[in-house]
C-alpha cells in the first residue's frame, strides 16, 4: 500500500515532500492494485466532501462506493424524491429520465437499510421503484412540498404582475430610452409593489375584470 497525505490547498494531492503545507487531519491510503482510495478524517475536519471530490478524480474506475449512515440515507431518499418531484411532477408526458432514474435507483436500495416500508415495488414494475404513501406521510417531504408551493406562488404572482404593470406604465418609446439601470429599478418598483400588497392583504384585493362587449 502506498501512503500519502491530502491537502485542501489548491484542491490537489500533496505528497510529504511538497513545499505546500500538509493537512494532518486527512490521511489517505491508495491501493496500488485496484486504485481504491480510503479516507480517514479527523472529527475536527469538516471539509470531507471537498476532499472526496478530488480524491475520486484520481481514480480510474467508473464506479465508486459511497458510505451512508441510515440517517443520511433517509435524507438522500427525501432529496431524490423532492428533486424528481420538482423536475417531473407537473409533466404529463416526457418525464426527464435522469431524475426519475436516480429516484428509482436510490429507492431500490432502501431494503439495505431496513427501510422496505419506504419502497413500493412489484415484479411487474421492472426497474421502477416508488416511494410509499407511508414515506410521504411520516417524513417531512409533504412539509417541504407545501413550503415550496407557498413561496413560489407569491414569487410568481409578484414577478409576473409586476412586469405586466411595468410594461403598461410606459410606452414602447419610453421603454426604449431607459438605460439598463433605469429599467431594473423601475421594474423592481413595480414588482415590489405587489410583494407589499400580498404581504398585507394576500389575495383579498386581487380582482379579474372582464371587458363588457359593446352591443
Beta strands, then each sheet from edge to edge (+ up, - down):
strand 1: 2-5
strand 2: 26-30
strand 3: 37-41
strand 4: 119-120
strand 5: 130-131
sheet 1: 1+ 2- 3+
sheet 2: 4+ 5-
end
